[in-house]
Amino acid sequence: MARKKAAPDFEQSLTELQTLVERLESGELSLEDSLAAFEQGIRLTRECQGALSQAEQKVQVLLGQSGETAPFAAEDEQA
């Protein structure tokens, strides 16, 4: 079942944000273009923070369902 996405996915937003930062750091944008890029960067940052917050909430719900967490042991540590 495919789910609808109201906003671009996290990875796409993060890639766009990295591109904006590179453009801003280049110093080749006009003041107006820099402000527009900064505004877009703030929007993308908020989208990324929202996606991370939702993911954290899902993890908390999943951990809360079992009531306990178990420490992770790598295969090398199991004897």
N, CA and C atoms as an extended XYZ file, in Angstrom:
237
Properties=species:S:1:pos:R:3:atomname:S:1:resname:S:1:resid:I:1 pbc="F F F"
N         0.839       -1.177        0.000 N   MET     1
C         0.000        0.000        0.000 CA  MET     1
C         0.884        1.241        0.000 C   MET     1
N         0.733        2.060       -0.970 N   ALA     2
C         1.535        3.280       -1.064 CA  ALA     2
C         0.938        4.351       -0.174 C   ALA     2
N         1.820        5.108        0.471 N   ARG     3
C         1.308        6.185        1.298 CA  ARG     3
C         1.585        7.514        0.633 C   ARG     3
N         0.688        8.445        0.854 N   LYS     4
C         0.816        9.761        0.248 CA  LYS     4
C         1.762       10.604        1.087 C   LYS     4
N         2.565       11.394        0.412 N   LYS     5
C         3.493       12.269        1.112 CA  LYS     5
C         3.081       13.707        0.854 C   LYS     5
N         2.790       14.412        1.927 N   ALA     6
C         2.401       15.815        1.803 CA  ALA     6
C         3.631       16.685        1.570 C   ALA     6
N         4.756       16.280        2.120 N   ALA     7
C         5.992       17.050        1.995 CA  ALA     7
C         7.070       16.149        1.404 C   ALA     7
N         8.112       16.743        0.822 N   PRO     8
C         9.201       15.927        0.292 CA  PRO     8
C         9.823       15.075        1.404 C   PRO     8
N        10.379       13.946        1.032 N   ASP     9
C        10.953       13.088        2.056 CA  ASP     9
C        12.208       13.711        2.664 C   ASP     9
N        12.624       13.159        3.778 N   PHE    10
C        13.728       13.703        4.562 CA  PHE    10
C        15.014       13.806        3.741 C   PHE    10
N        15.346       12.743        3.032 N   GLU    11
C        16.594       12.729        2.278 CA  GLU    11
C        16.622       13.806        1.202 C   GLU    11
N        15.498       13.997        0.535 N   GLN    12
C        15.420       15.016       -0.512 CA  GLN    12
C        15.576       16.412        0.095 C   GLN    12
N        14.909       16.650        1.209 N   SER    13
C        15.016       17.948        1.873 CA  SER    13
C        16.438       18.205        2.350 C   SER    13
N        17.078       17.189        2.882 N   LEU    14
C        18.449       17.336        3.361 CA  LEU    14
C        19.408       17.620        2.213 C   LEU    14
N        19.217       16.953        1.083 N   THR    15
C        20.054       17.202       -0.092 CA  THR    15
C        19.875       18.632       -0.591 C   THR    15
N        18.625       19.088       -0.648 N   GLU    16
C        18.361       20.468       -1.070 CA  GLU    16
C        19.007       21.455       -0.111 C   GLU    16
N        18.942       21.167        1.169 N   LEU    17
C        19.542       22.047        2.165 CA  LEU    17
C        21.058       22.115        1.998 C   LEU    17
N        21.687       20.987        1.749 N   GLN    18
C        23.138       20.968        1.530 CA  GLN    18
C        23.519       21.775        0.292 C   GLN    18
N        22.720       21.666       -0.754 N   THR    19
C        22.973       22.433       -1.973 CA  THR    19
C        22.847       23.930       -1.709 C   THR    19
N        21.826       24.312       -0.944 N   LEU    20
C        21.651       25.729       -0.603 CA  LEU    20
C        22.836       26.266        0.192 C   LEU    20
N        23.300       25.479        1.137 N   VAL    21
C        24.445       25.903        1.954 CA  VAL    21
C        25.674       26.112        1.076 C   VAL    21
N        25.896       25.190        0.153 N   GLU    22
C        27.037       25.337       -0.755 CA  GLU    22
C        26.924       26.601       -1.598 C   GLU    22
N        25.718       26.894       -2.083 N   ARG    23
C        25.511       28.109       -2.881 CA  ARG    23
C        25.753       29.358       -2.035 C   ARG    23
N        25.259       29.345       -0.809 N   LEU    24
C        25.452       30.500        0.071 CA  LEU    24
C        26.925       30.687        0.422 C   LEU    24
N        27.615       29.574        0.675 N   GLU    25
C        29.028       29.655        1.034 CA  GLU    25
C        29.911       30.088       -0.131 C   GLU    25
N        29.429       29.906       -1.348 N   SER    26
C        30.237       30.282       -2.514 CA  SER    26
C        30.450       31.789       -2.581 C   SER    26
N        29.513       32.555       -2.015 N   GLY    27
C        29.628       34.001       -2.023 CA  GLY    27
C        29.292       34.642       -3.354 C   GLY    27
N        28.746       33.884       -4.280 N   GLU    28
C        28.442       34.407       -5.609 CA  GLU    28
C        27.003       34.868       -5.772 C   GLU    28
N        26.169       34.700       -4.752 N   LEU    29
C        24.769       35.102       -4.846 CA  LEU    29
C        24.614       36.572       -4.478 C   LEU    29
N        23.649       37.211       -5.114 N   SER    30
C        23.333       38.593       -4.743 CA  SER    30
C        22.660       38.579       -3.369 C   SER    30
N        22.514       39.754       -2.797 N   LEU    31
C        21.870       39.847       -1.489 CA  LEU    31
C        20.451       39.292       -1.541 C   LEU    31
N        19.701       39.651       -2.581 N   GLU    32
C        18.323       39.179       -2.707 CA  GLU    32
C        18.271       37.657       -2.857 C   GLU    32
N        19.166       37.111       -3.684 N   ASP    33
C        19.210       35.662       -3.872 CA  ASP    33
C        19.646       34.958       -2.587 C   ASP    33
N        20.572       35.567       -1.867 N   SER    34
C        21.029       34.998       -0.597 CA  SER    34
C        19.889       34.947        0.415 C   SER    34
N        19.118       36.019        0.480 N   LEU    35
C        17.979       36.042        1.407 CA  LEU    35
C        16.928       35.008        1.031 C   LEU    35
N        16.658       34.869       -0.259 N   ALA    36
C        15.692       33.868       -0.713 CA  ALA    36
C        16.193       32.456       -0.397 C   ALA    36
N        17.483       32.217       -0.617 N   ALA    37
C        18.057       30.906       -0.318 CA  ALA    37
C        18.019       30.635        1.184 C   ALA    37
N        18.305       31.660        1.976 N   PHE    38
C        18.263       31.514        3.429 CA  PHE    38
C        16.849       31.169        3.891 C   PHE    38
N        15.859       31.863        3.334 N   GLU    39
C        14.469       31.598        3.682 CA  GLU    39
C        14.087       30.166        3.326 C   GLU    39
N        14.495       29.705        2.157 N   GLN    40
C        14.213       28.335        1.751 CA  GLN    40
C        14.940       27.350        2.675 C   GLN    40
N        16.158       27.697        3.066 N   GLY    41
C        16.919       26.847        3.986 CA  GLY    41
C        16.234       26.696        5.333 C   GLY    41
N        15.661       27.785        5.834 N   ILE    42
C        14.929       27.719        7.099 CA  ILE    42
C        13.730       26.787        6.963 C   ILE    42
N        13.009       26.895        5.842 N   ARG    43
C        11.850       26.025        5.606 CA  ARG    43
C        12.278       24.557        5.552 C   ARG    43
N        13.359       24.285        4.827 N   LEU    44
C        13.849       22.905        4.720 CA  LEU    44
C        14.322       22.378        6.068 C   LEU    44
N        14.972       23.230        6.842 N   THR    45
C        15.436       22.829        8.177 CA  THR    45
C        14.257       22.432        9.052 C   THR    45
N        13.202       23.219        8.998 N   ARG    46
C        12.007       22.906        9.791 CA  ARG    46
C        11.371       21.605        9.339 C   ARG    46
N        11.344       21.359        8.021 N   GLU    47
C        10.804       20.098        7.509 CA  GLU    47
C        11.626       18.916        8.009 C   GLU    47
N        12.940       19.054        7.966 N   CYS    48
C        13.818       17.976        8.431 CA  CYS    48
C        13.644       17.738        9.929 C   CYS    48
N        13.565       18.816       10.703 N   GLN    49
C        13.365       18.673       12.140 CA  GLN    49
C        12.030       17.996       12.438 C   GLN    49
N        11.003       18.346       11.677 N   GLY    50
C         9.702       17.719       11.860 CA  GLY    50
C         9.738       16.235       11.549 C   GLY    50
N        10.419       15.871       10.472 N   ALA    51
C        10.537       14.452       10.104 CA  ALA    51
C        11.298       13.672       11.169 C   ALA    51
N        12.372       14.271       11.692 N   LEU    52
C        13.141       13.603       12.741 CA  LEU    52
C        12.326       13.467       14.021 C   LEU    52
N        11.541       14.468       14.334 N   SER    53
C        10.694       14.424       15.523 CA  SER    53
C         9.643       13.324       15.398 C   SER    53
N         9.042       13.200       14.212 N   GLN    54
C         8.052       12.141       13.990 CA  GLN    54
C         8.695       10.760       14.109 C   GLN    54
N         9.894       10.621       13.567 N   ALA    55
C        10.591        9.336       13.655 CA  ALA    55
C        10.905        8.999       15.111 C   ALA    55
N        11.324        9.993       15.868 N   GLU    56
C        11.620        9.769       17.287 CA  GLU    56
C        10.364        9.345       18.041 C   GLU    56
N         9.233        9.978       17.745 N   GLN    57
C         7.977        9.614       18.394 CA  GLN    57
C         7.572        8.179       18.057 C   GLN    57
N         7.775        7.774       16.812 N   LYS    58
C         7.450        6.400       16.420 CA  LYS    58
C         8.317        5.401       17.179 C   LYS    58
N         9.594        5.718       17.323 N   VAL    59
C        10.497        4.840       18.065 CA  VAL    59
C        10.048        4.740       19.518 C   VAL    59
N         9.681        5.870       20.108 N   GLN    60
C         9.220        5.857       21.492 CA  GLN    60
C         7.959        5.008       21.645 C   GLN    60
N         7.042        5.107       20.695 N   VAL    61
C         5.817        4.302       20.739 CA  VAL    61
C         6.170        2.820       20.633 C   VAL    61
N         7.050        2.485       19.713 N   LEU    62
C         7.430        1.076       19.540 CA  LEU    62
C         8.128        0.523       20.769 C   LEU    62
N         8.982        1.311       21.374 N   LEU    63
C         9.653        0.858       22.592 CA  LEU    63
C         8.665        0.736       23.743 C   LEU    63
N         7.680        1.602       23.768 N   GLY    64
C         6.682        1.575       24.828 CA  GLY    64
C         5.734        0.402       24.719 C   GLY    64
N         5.559       -0.157       23.531 N   GLN    65
C         4.641       -1.278       23.358 CA  GLN    65
C         5.138       -2.526       24.074 C   GLN    65
N         6.437       -2.772       24.053 N   SER    66
C         6.968       -3.965       24.699 CA  SER    66
C         7.206       -3.728       26.179 C   SER    66
N         7.337       -2.479       26.570 N   GLY    67
C         7.543       -2.165       27.979 CA  GLY    67
C         8.995       -2.228       28.402 C   GLY    67
N         9.814       -2.931       27.663 N   GLU    68
C        11.223       -3.058       28.027 CA  GLU    68
C        12.082       -2.998       26.778 C   GLU    68
N        13.301       -2.630       26.976 N   THR    69
C        14.278       -2.683       25.897 CA  THR    69
C        15.355       -3.664       26.303 C   THR    69
N        15.951       -4.299       25.337 N   ALA    70
C        17.019       -5.248       25.603 CA  ALA    70
C        18.315       -4.688       25.033 C   ALA    70
N        19.405       -4.859       25.752 N   PRO    71
C        20.678       -4.374       25.208 CA  PRO    71
C        21.046       -5.156       23.953 C   PRO    71
N        21.659       -4.475       23.025 N   PHE    72
C        22.066       -5.089       21.771 CA  PHE    72
C        23.429       -5.723       21.960 C   PHE    72
N        23.564       -6.977       21.545 N   ALA    73
C        24.840       -7.659       21.615 CA  ALA    73
C        25.249       -8.032       20.186 C   ALA    73
N        26.436       -7.629       19.807 N   ALA    74
C        26.947       -7.985       18.490 CA  ALA    74
C        27.193       -9.482       18.426 C   ALA    74
N        27.211      -10.023       17.214 N   GLU    75
C        27.403      -11.468       17.070 CA  GLU    75
C        28.710      -11.936       17.680 C   GLU    75
N        29.735      -11.089       17.615 N   ASP    76
C        31.037      -11.467       18.171 CA  ASP    76
C        30.987      -11.605       19.688 C   ASP    76
N        30.099      -10.874       20.334 N   GLU    77
C        30.010      -10.883       21.790 CA  GLU    77
C        29.205      -12.072       22.299 C   GLU    77
N        28.379      -12.661       21.461 N   GLN    78
C        27.565      -13.794       21.885 CA  GLN    78
C        28.416      -15.050       21.848 C   GLN    78
N        28.449      -15.763       22.977 N   ALA    79
C        29.270      -16.972       23.026 CA  ALA    79
C        28.479      -18.167       23.435 C   ALA    79
